[in-house]
Amino acid sequence: MRATVLVRPKEGILDPQGDAVGSSLRQLGFAVDEARVGRVVDLEVEGSDPAEAREQIERMCRHLLANPLIESYEISLEGHE
């Protein structure tokens, strides 16, 4: 089963990369109020049960893919939104 995890800084957490991107976009003439930089993790997990896959990916996020103190994450399962 294919899954995508979007990880980004929580609101209120400093995001120097996002600040740099926002500043650069404004210097280029784009009207941007704020930019946040995160990362995308694409996974192929074994199994066909979406609930089981989501729980497994939740554990992956809590243990490795995201720092739950400062980052939030969203999980998308292909074909099971």
CYANA upper distance limits for C-alpha pairs under 8 A (distance plus 0.5 A):
  1 MET  CA     44 GLU  CA      6.02
  1 MET  CA     45 VAL  CA      5.65
  1 MET  CA     46 GLU  CA      6.55
  1 MET  CA     47 GLY  CA      6.93
  1 MET  CA     48 SER  CA      6.85
  1 MET  CA     53 ALA  CA      8.19
  1 MET  CA     77 LEU  CA      7.90
  1 MET  CA     78 GLU  CA      7.73
  2 ARG  CA     42 ASP  CA      7.93
  2 ARG  CA     43 LEU  CA      6.29
  2 ARG  CA     44 GLU  CA      5.03
  2 ARG  CA     45 VAL  CA      6.83
  2 ARG  CA     77 LEU  CA      6.61
  2 ARG  CA     78 GLU  CA      6.03
  3 ALA  CA     42 ASP  CA      6.37
  3 ALA  CA     43 LEU  CA      5.60
  3 ALA  CA     44 GLU  CA      6.73
  3 ALA  CA     45 VAL  CA      7.93
  3 ALA  CA     75 ILE  CA      7.48
  3 ALA  CA     76 SER  CA      6.07
  3 ALA  CA     77 LEU  CA      4.94
  3 ALA  CA     78 GLU  CA      6.34
  4 THR  CA     40 VAL  CA      7.35
  4 THR  CA     41 VAL  CA      6.23
  4 THR  CA     42 ASP  CA      5.03
  4 THR  CA     43 LEU  CA      6.65
  4 THR  CA     75 ILE  CA      6.34
  4 THR  CA     76 SER  CA      5.65
  4 THR  CA     77 LEU  CA      7.02
  4 THR  CA     78 GLU  CA      8.34
  5 VAL  CA     40 VAL  CA      6.21
  5 VAL  CA     41 VAL  CA      5.56
  5 VAL  CA     42 ASP  CA      6.89
  5 VAL  CA     43 LEU  CA      8.42
  5 VAL  CA     73 TYR  CA      7.06
  5 VAL  CA     74 GLU  CA      6.08
  5 VAL  CA     75 ILE  CA      5.12
  5 VAL  CA     76 SER  CA      6.91
  6 LEU  CA     38 GLY  CA      7.69
  6 LEU  CA     39 ARG  CA      6.48
  6 LEU  CA     40 VAL  CA      5.22
  6 LEU  CA     41 VAL  CA      7.04
  6 LEU  CA     73 TYR  CA      5.87
  6 LEU  CA     74 GLU  CA      5.64
  6 LEU  CA     75 ILE  CA      7.11
  7 VAL  CA     38 GLY  CA      5.99
  7 VAL  CA     39 ARG  CA      5.85
  7 VAL  CA     40 VAL  CA      6.85
  7 VAL  CA     41 VAL  CA      8.46
  7 VAL  CA     65 LEU  CA      8.35
  7 VAL  CA     66 ALA  CA      7.00
  7 VAL  CA     71 GLU  CA      7.04
  7 VAL  CA     72 SER  CA      6.31
  7 VAL  CA     73 TYR  CA      4.88
  7 VAL  CA     74 GLU  CA      7.21
  8 ARG  CA     36 ARG  CA      7.85
  8 ARG  CA     37 VAL  CA      7.01
  8 ARG  CA     38 GLY  CA      4.61
  8 ARG  CA     39 ARG  CA      6.99
  8 ARG  CA     71 GLU  CA      5.94
  8 ARG  CA     72 SER  CA      6.15
  8 ARG  CA     73 TYR  CA      6.94
  9 PRO  CA     13 ILE  CA      6.64
  9 PRO  CA     14 LEU  CA      8.26
  9 PRO  CA     15 ASP  CA      7.38
  9 PRO  CA     36 ARG  CA      7.87
  9 PRO  CA     37 VAL  CA      8.09
  9 PRO  CA     38 GLY  CA      7.23
  9 PRO  CA     70 ILE  CA      6.39
  9 PRO  CA     71 GLU  CA      4.82
  9 PRO  CA     72 SER  CA      6.68
 10 LYS  CA     70 ILE  CA      6.08
 10 LYS  CA     71 GLU  CA      5.37
 10 LYS  CA     72 SER  CA      6.03
 13 ILE  CA     70 ILE  CA      6.95
 15 ASP  CA     19 ASP  CA      6.69
 15 ASP  CA     36 ARG  CA      7.14
 15 ASP  CA     37 VAL  CA      7.73
 16 PRO  CA     20 ALA  CA      6.66
 17 GLN  CA     21 VAL  CA      6.70
 17 GLN  CA     36 ARG  CA      7.95
 17 GLN  CA     37 VAL  CA      6.62
 18 GLY  CA     22 GLY  CA      6.50
 18 GLY  CA     34 GLU  CA      8.10
 18 GLY  CA     35 ALA  CA      5.33
 18 GLY  CA     36 ARG  CA      4.80
 18 GLY  CA     37 VAL  CA      5.34
 19 ASP  CA     23 SER  CA      6.54
 19 ASP  CA     34 GLU  CA      7.91
 19 ASP  CA     35 ALA  CA      6.89
 19 ASP  CA     36 ARG  CA      7.86
 20 ALA  CA     24 SER  CA      6.60
 21 VAL  CA     25 LEU  CA      6.62
 21 VAL  CA     35 ALA  CA      6.96
 22 GLY  CA     26 ARG  CA      6.74
 22 GLY  CA     32 VAL  CA      6.90
 22 GLY  CA     33 ASP  CA      7.87
 22 GLY  CA     34 GLU  CA      6.37
 22 GLY  CA     35 ALA  CA      5.48
 23 SER  CA     27 GLN  CA      6.73
 24 SER  CA     28 LEU  CA      6.80
 25 LEU  CA     29 GLY  CA      7.02
 25 LEU  CA     30 PHE  CA      5.93
 25 LEU  CA     31 ALA  CA      8.19
 25 LEU  CA     32 VAL  CA      7.40
 26 ARG  CA     30 PHE  CA      5.46
 26 ARG  CA     31 ALA  CA      6.58
 26 ARG  CA     32 VAL  CA      6.69
 45 VAL  CA     53 ALA  CA      7.46
 46 GLU  CA     53 ALA  CA      8.25
 47 GLY  CA     52 GLU  CA      8.47
 47 GLY  CA     53 ALA  CA      7.45
 48 SER  CA     53 ALA  CA      8.09
 49 ASP  CA     53 ALA  CA      6.68
 50 PRO  CA     54 ARG  CA      6.51
 50 PRO  CA     77 LEU  CA      7.88
 50 PRO  CA     80 HIS  CA      7.50
 51 ALA  CA     55 GLU  CA      6.75
 52 GLU  CA     56 GLN  CA      6.71
 53 ALA  CA     57 ILE  CA      6.67
 54 ARG  CA     58 GLU  CA      6.54
 54 ARG  CA     75 ILE  CA      7.98
 54 ARG  CA     77 LEU  CA      8.14
 55 GLU  CA     59 ARG  CA      6.85
 56 GLN  CA     60 MET  CA      6.87
 57 ILE  CA     61 CYS  CA      6.66
 57 ILE  CA     75 ILE  CA      8.24
 58 GLU  CA     62 ARG  CA      6.77
 59 ARG  CA     63 HIS  CA      6.56
 60 MET  CA     64 LEU  CA      6.16
 60 MET  CA     65 LEU  CA      6.57
 61 CYS  CA     65 LEU  CA      4.88
 61 CYS  CA     66 ALA  CA      5.60
 61 CYS  CA     67 ASN  CA      8.32
 61 CYS  CA     73 TYR  CA      8.13
 62 ARG  CA     66 ALA  CA      6.62
 62 ARG  CA     67 ASN  CA      7.41
 62 ARG  CA     68 PRO  CA      6.90
 63 HIS  CA     67 ASN  CA      8.49
 66 ALA  CA     71 GLU  CA      6.57
 66 ALA  CA     72 SER  CA      7.72
 66 ALA  CA     73 TYR  CA      7.60
 67 ASN  CA     71 GLU  CA      5.91
 67 ASN  CA     72 SER  CA      8.38
 68 PRO  CA     72 SER  CA      6.88
 76 SER  CA     80 HIS  CA      8.04
 76 SER  CA     81 GLU  CA      6.88
 77 LEU  CA     81 GLU  CA      6.69
